[in-house]
Amino acid sequence: MAIILITGGNSGLGLASALAFARNGDQVYATVRDLSKAATLRQISDQEQLPIQIKTLDVTQPATFAALVQSIVEEAGSIDVLVNNAGILRAGALEDLSEDAIREVMATNFFGPMLLTRQVLPQMRKQRSGYIIMISSLSGVAGLAGDVAYTASKFALEGATEALRHEIDRWGIKVALVEGGLYATNIFNPNLPQGALLPEGYPQNSPYRPLIESKLKQVQARISDALAPSIVGDLLVEIANSDGSQLRWPADDVAKMVIGAVFGHSDADRDVFLRGAGNSDWWSEGKDSPTE
């Protein structure tokens, strides 16, 4: 039985991962920022009598990390797998995003995972074992228009994880990056107003607004085809039992296609591919809408 620590466990990929590990017989510590939003996880855990404990953690508050890690180690004796899953999205063009919005994304998606990992590493070195799994994104390998802040956070996470891999392998500690396509998570909740994906106060008169609104409409149109988070949950169990030789794990066929494409093209061909994938050719050509 492995001891698993997962951030962002109240919904989406985090909830699915917590359930997958627990159903595998592992002891799961799932963290949430707000305990009142963990009802679904708690209900399923109680119904199935799963070994899941729910803890409070805000990944933007690193001063609280030490106490959490210490409490788990004192109770369980180890931390065998850390899944850095918690994340947020703030769509928008760079010129329109506030400094606060950019910093919020970086604090949640990059600094949170890296600083929590740093807090867990001494215990994993002591154990001379452990697996750190970062939930990245296709935005971590391919930058699309209107996705600047999220892309920056995931590119940073990918680069840091790849470097970390070579720092800690001598102690038997493994790392993995999980890159997936579109999944049915609250980050793209179709029941929310479109503006919920935009930072508060996004400028109505922005010269980029047609681009950003087009991007959000594309996402909303694809929600019905979003994949089940359980796919990623099952993949994480597989990763945790792997030998660590693989760094990047595409979670689905779309991810495999994109990763294969962006790592095997010239810059010119990559531009063509990314503009097609992001449906932004019309924008680069100076048009006012995709249908012009």
C-alpha positions in Angstrom: 0.0 0.0 0.0 1.5 3.3 -1.1 0.9 6.7 0.6 -0.5 9.2 -1.9 -0.7 13.0 -1.6 -2.9 14.7 -4.2 -3.7 18.4 -4.5 -6.9 19.8 -5.9 -8.9 16.6 -4.9 -12.4 18.1 -4.8 -13.3 17.6 -8.5 -12.1 16.8 -11.9 -8.7 15.1 -12.4 -7.9 15.4 -8.7 -11.1 13.6 -7.6 -10.7 10.9 -10.2 -7.1 10.4 -9.2 -7.9 10.1 -5.5 -10.6 7.5 -6.3 -8.3 5.5 -8.7 -5.5 5.2 -6.2 -7.8 4.4 -3.3 -9.6 1.7 -5.3 -6.1 0.4 -6.0 -5.7 -0.1 -2.3 -3.5 2.9 -1.6 -3.9 5.3 1.3 -4.8 8.7 -0.2 -4.5 12.1 1.3 -6.6 14.4 -0.9 -6.2 18.1 -0.3 -8.8 20.8 -1.1 -8.8 24.5 -0.5 -12.3 24.6 0.8 -13.7 21.6 2.7 -17.2 22.5 1.9 -16.5 21.7 -1.8 -15.3 18.1 -1.0 -18.8 16.7 -0.6 -18.6 14.5 -3.7 -15.3 13.0 -2.8 -16.4 12.4 0.8 -19.7 10.8 -0.3 -18.1 8.4 -2.8 -15.3 7.6 -0.3 -17.8 6.8 2.4 -20.1 4.7 0.1 -17.2 2.6 -1.1 -15.3 2.7 2.2 -12.2 3.9 0.5 -8.9 4.8 2.3 -9.1 8.5 1.6 -8.5 11.3 4.1 -9.4 14.9 3.1 -7.0 17.7 4.2 -7.2 21.4 3.7 -4.5 23.0 1.6 -4.2 26.2 -0.5 -1.3 25.7 -2.9 -0.8 29.5 -3.0 0.1 29.4 0.8 3.5 27.7 0.9 3.9 28.6 4.6 1.4 25.8 5.4 3.1 23.1 3.4 5.5 21.9 6.1 2.8 21.2 8.6 0.8 19.2 6.1 3.7 17.1 5.1 4.8 16.5 8.7 1.3 15.4 9.7 1.1 12.9 6.9 4.5 11.5 7.6 3.8 11.2 11.3 0.6 9.4 10.7 1.4 7.2 7.7 5.2 6.9 7.9 6.0 8.0 4.4 4.8 9.9 1.3 5.3 7.6 -1.7 3.6 9.6 -4.5 2.9 13.3 -4.8 0.4 14.3 -7.4 0.5 18.0 -8.1 -2.8 18.5 -9.7 -4.4 21.8 -8.4 -4.5 24.4 -11.1 -6.4 27.4 -12.5 -7.0 29.0 -15.9 -7.2 32.7 -16.8 -7.7 33.2 -20.5 -6.7 36.4 -22.1 -4.2 38.2 -24.3 -1.0 39.3 -22.5 -1.7 43.0 -23.0 -5.1 42.6 -21.3 -4.1 40.5 -18.4 -3.4 42.2 -15.1 -0.3 41.6 -13.2 -2.4 40.1 -10.4 -4.0 37.6 -12.8 -0.7 36.5 -14.2 0.8 36.1 -10.8 -2.3 34.2 -9.5 -1.9 31.6 -12.3 1.9 31.3 -11.8 1.4 31.0 -8.0 -1.2 28.2 -8.4 0.2 26.3 -11.4 3.9 26.6 -11.0 5.1 27.9 -7.6 2.6 25.8 -5.7 3.7 22.5 -7.2 7.4 23.3 -7.1 7.4 24.4 -3.5 5.2 21.5 -2.3 7.6 19.2 -4.1 10.5 20.9 -2.4 8.8 20.2 1.0 8.3 16.6 0.2 11.8 15.9 -1.2 13.6 15.5 2.2 11.2 12.7 3.2 11.6 11.0 -0.2 15.4 11.3 0.0 15.2 9.7 3.5 13.1 6.9 2.0 15.4 6.7 -1.0 12.2 6.4 -3.1 9.2 8.3 -4.3 7.3 9.5 -7.3 6.4 13.1 -8.1 3.7 13.4 -10.8 3.0 16.8 -12.3 -0.3 17.3 -14.0 0.8 19.4 -16.9 -1.1 20.1 -20.1 -0.8 20.3 -23.9 -0.4 24.0 -23.1 2.9 23.0 -21.6 4.3 21.9 -25.0 2.4 24.2 -27.4 1.6 27.9 -26.9 -1.7 29.1 -28.4 -3.1 32.6 -28.7 -5.2 33.7 -25.8 -3.5 31.3 -23.4 -0.4 33.2 -22.3 -0.6 32.9 -18.5 -1.7 29.3 -18.4 0.9 28.4 -21.1 3.6 30.2 -19.2 2.8 28.3 -16.0 2.8 24.9 -17.7 5.9 25.5 -19.8 7.7 26.5 -16.5 6.4 23.4 -14.8 7.6 21.2 -17.6 11.1 22.7 -17.7 11.6 22.6 -14.0 10.4 19.0 -13.7 12.7 17.9 -16.5 15.6 19.6 -14.7 14.5 18.2 -11.3 14.5 14.7 -12.8 18.3 14.8 -13.1 18.8 16.2 -9.6 17.0 13.6 -7.6 17.3 10.3 -9.5 20.3 9.3 -7.5 18.0 8.8 -4.5 15.6 6.6 -6.5 13.0 9.4 -6.8 11.1 9.5 -10.0 9.2 12.3 -11.8 6.6 12.3 -14.5 4.7 14.9 -16.5 1.1 14.1 -17.6 -0.2 15.9 -20.7 -3.8 15.6 -21.8 -6.3 17.0 -24.1 -9.8 18.3 -23.1 -11.3 16.7 -20.0 -14.6 17.3 -18.3 -13.4 19.3 -15.3 -14.6 22.5 -13.6 -11.9 24.5 -15.3 -14.2 24.4 -18.4 -17.6 24.2 -16.7 -20.2 24.8 -19.4 -22.8 25.8 -16.8 -20.7 28.9 -15.9 -21.1 32.1 -17.9 -18.5 32.6 -20.5 -17.0 35.5 -18.6 -16.1 33.1 -15.8 -13.0 32.0 -17.7 -11.9 35.7 -18.0 -10.3 37.6 -15.2 -12.6 40.0 -13.4 -12.6 43.3 -15.2 -11.4 42.0 -18.5 -11.5 45.1 -20.8 -14.7 45.4 -22.9 -12.9 47.5 -25.5 -9.8 45.2 -25.8 -8.5 45.0 -29.4 -8.0 41.3 -28.7 -11.6 40.6 -27.5 -12.8 39.0 -30.7 -9.9 36.5 -30.5 -10.5 35.7 -26.8 -14.3 35.3 -27.3 -13.7 33.1 -30.3 -11.3 30.9 -28.3 -13.8 30.5 -25.4 -16.6 29.7 -27.9 -14.4 27.0 -29.4 -13.9 25.5 -25.9 -17.6 25.6 -25.0 -18.5 23.9 -28.3 -16.1 21.0 -27.5 -17.2 20.5 -23.9 -19.7 17.7 -24.9 -16.7 15.8 -26.4 -14.5 16.2 -23.3 -13.0 13.0 -22.0 -13.7 11.4 -18.6 -11.2 12.4 -15.8 -11.1 8.7 -14.8 -8.9 8.2 -17.8 -6.2 10.3 -16.2 -6.9 8.8 -12.8 -6.2 5.3 -14.1 -3.1 6.5 -15.9 -1.6 7.9 -12.7 -1.9 4.6 -11.0 0.0 3.1 -14.0 2.6 5.8 -13.8 3.1 5.3 -10.0 3.9 1.6 -10.7 6.3 2.3 -13.6 10.1 2.3 -13.5 10.5 6.1 -14.1 12.2 5.8 -17.4 9.4 7.8 -19.2 9.1 11.5 -18.4 6.2 12.7 -20.5 3.0 10.7 -20.5 0.3 11.7 -23.1 -3.0 10.9 -21.6 -5.0 10.4 -24.7 -4.9 10.1 -28.5 -5.1 13.9 -29.0 -2.2 14.4 -26.6 -0.1 11.8 -28.5 -0.8 13.5 -31.8 0.0 17.0 -30.6 3.2 16.0 -28.8 4.3 14.1 -31.8 3.7 17.1 -34.0 5.2 19.9 -32.0 8.4 18.0 -31.2 9.0 16.9 -34.8 8.6 20.0 -36.9 10.6 23.1 -38.0 9.5 26.5 -36.5 7.6 27.3 -39.6 5.8 24.0 -39.7 5.1 24.3 -36.0 3.5 27.8 -36.5 1.2 26.3 -39.2 0.3 23.5 -36.9 -0.4 25.7 -33.8 -2.4 28.2 -35.7 -4.5 25.5 -37.1 -4.9 23.8 -33.7 -5.9 27.1 -32.2 -8.0 28.2 -35.1 -6.2 31.6 -35.1 -5.2 31.9 -38.8 -8.0 34.5 -39.3 -6.5 36.6 -36.5 -3.0 36.5 -37.8 -4.4 37.5 -41.3 -5.9 40.7 -39.8 -9.6 39.6 -40.1 -12.3 40.6 -37.6 -13.8 37.2 -37.1 -13.2 33.5 -38.0 -15.9 33.6 -40.7 -14.9 36.8 -42.4 
